[in-house]
Amino acid sequence: MGAVRPLLGGATAAGVLAGLLVIPQAGLMAWILDRAIAGQHPPAALLTPFLLLAGVMCLRVLLGWARETAGLAAALRIQGHLRDHLFTHLARLGPVRLADRHSGALSAALVEQVEALTGYYARYLPQQAVALAVPAAILIAAFTQDWVAALILLFTAPLIPLFMALLGMGAEQVSREQQEQVARLGGHFLDRLQGLTTLRLLNAQDRAAEEVARASEGYRASTMKVLRVAFLSSAVLEFFSAVAIALVAMYVGFGLIGYLDWGPAEELTLFSGVFVLLMAPDFFQPLRQLAQHYHDRASALGAAQTLMPLLERRAPDLPASGRGAHQGQGAAIHLQDVHLRFDGDRRALEGVDLSIAPGERVALVGPSGAGKSSLLHLLAGFIEPDRGQVRVNGEAPDPVAQAAWVGQRPHVFAGTLADNIRLGDPGASETAVEAAARDAGVLEFAAGLPQGLDTPLGERGHGLSGGQGQRVALARAALKRAPLWLLDEPTAGLDPDTEARVLAALERSATAGATVLIASHHPRVMAWADRVVTLQDGRVVRDTKPLGRDR
């Protein structure tokens, strides 16, 4: 963020300097008109002032460009920093803590709502300083020429910020409603797209289309409300600034033709009158621009009120263990009097005590809701216990350095097979990727694909069967070479032959000496394990070894 401050400072300085150049620009124009009309100077004598005027105008254009460029660069850097911070925070929160948030709403937060902050940093913040400095400087210059005209500017100027604040209150509320509509529409549309097959099978696609249309209509209505407030406030502010400029013009005009004989009007010259009159629009221009950018502030506040609850969610502090610190050896696991509840009162784990030696293969069994997945989530570091201790190699669980995770429905990203496997270790060589794919049985089906491991996959692994997706996840985990493997029902929904293939792939893929915990209902998995831990109602009720196991 330190690199942003110079950009914001540069944008502000460029805006202030461009605004202050209005004074010499108006002075030169008034002097040229005064000399050309009243002084009867030949055109050749006015060449130098014309060149100076052209130079001032060009400088104002360059400063305006510099201001926009620096402001936009600052906004883009802030966007990048905020998106990176938000994505990192979401990753630290993990899938369990975010289970109550729709992925469409999270996507909207990362894209549209962060984008809504652009105008605040690129335009509103620099304009605040311009709106203070430039009108004050113009007011001082006007007082040196005619105090009546300056007083007209002084007394009408507060009307614009006043109405800007009054109208801005409504703009902030409707902007917040619009941001909520964006998140709601994103989640609604994503739900229908992901469930398109189900909708077709139930012949509910027409009803779903009507629901999307209603959500879109709600977004359209909220957007039109924002625009209505914006145009209304702009019209009000333009009206007051136009009235003030007209008052100055009437005073200068009547003073120059001799209709006013009080105050400084008798001494008003063509130069002073034109000078003040030319500065009057630019006196109000920074205030009007601030009023226009006030809607950027309202949009940013609306987005911030949506983002802040997400950022304020407490994420666990990951231990400072380096990646790969325990590669090559299994993880020792120790749970002592672990209690975990969801939603304040729903019990997930109750007084769990469990120790697992490095290299052990443990099957977690029990009915649905017994606490198997909750136990795996604790060991993965996705959640923290309400009470008790969870230690992996004597440390708090670290999903980055310690654990490899394979769930019931592992996510396969759009990209090639090799890209998906390389997620386990982005710096892995092609040889290492191929070895992991071979151990996990990926090469068995990849050989039949047009480009082998370089075959592009569709979204969510379109084109792969459930068993093939599980083997891709196993290859990904093998490439990570983690000391702890956590598998949550990896063979659920698979036929016996595919289940056997996945277990064989797990046998080959699991890091030598790694500790493996696998939640499952299947007898074949229990026979494969060294220990079988049975959970019921959140408690460990049995800890046995399968027949034939003497480890």
Secondary structure as UniProt FT lines:
FT   TURN            2..3
FT   HELIX           4..20
FT   HELIX           22..33
FT   HELIX           34..38
FT   HELIX           43..46
FT   HELIX           47..97
FT   TURN            98..100
FT   HELIX           103..108
FT   HELIX           109..113
FT   HELIX           114..115
FT   TURN            116..117
FT   HELIX           118..119
FT   HELIX           120..124
FT   HELIX           125..145
FT   HELIX           147..156
FT   TURN            157..158
FT   HELIX           159..194
FT   HELIX           196..201
FT   TURN            202..203
FT   HELIX           205..256
FT   TURN            257..258
FT   HELIX           263..267
FT   HELIX           270..311
FT   TURN            323..328
FT   STRAND          333..342
FT   TURN            343..345
FT   STRAND          346..356
FT   TURN            358..359
FT   STRAND          361..365
FT   TURN            368..369
FT   HELIX           372..380
FT   STRAND          387..392
FT   TURN            393..394
FT   TURN            399..402
FT   STRAND          403..406
FT   STRAND          415..416
FT   HELIX           417..422
FT   TURN            423..424
FT   TURN            426..427
FT   HELIX           430..439
FT   TURN            440..441
FT   HELIX           442..446
FT   TURN            447..448
FT   TURN            450..451
FT   HELIX           452..454
FT   STRAND          456..457
FT   HELIX           459..461
FT   TURN            462..463
FT   HELIX           466..480
FT   STRAND          484..488
FT   TURN            490..493
FT   HELIX           496..509
FT   TURN            512..513
FT   STRAND          515..519
FT   HELIX           523..528
FT   STRAND          531..536
FT   TURN            537..538
FT   STRAND          539..544
FT   TURN            547..548
//
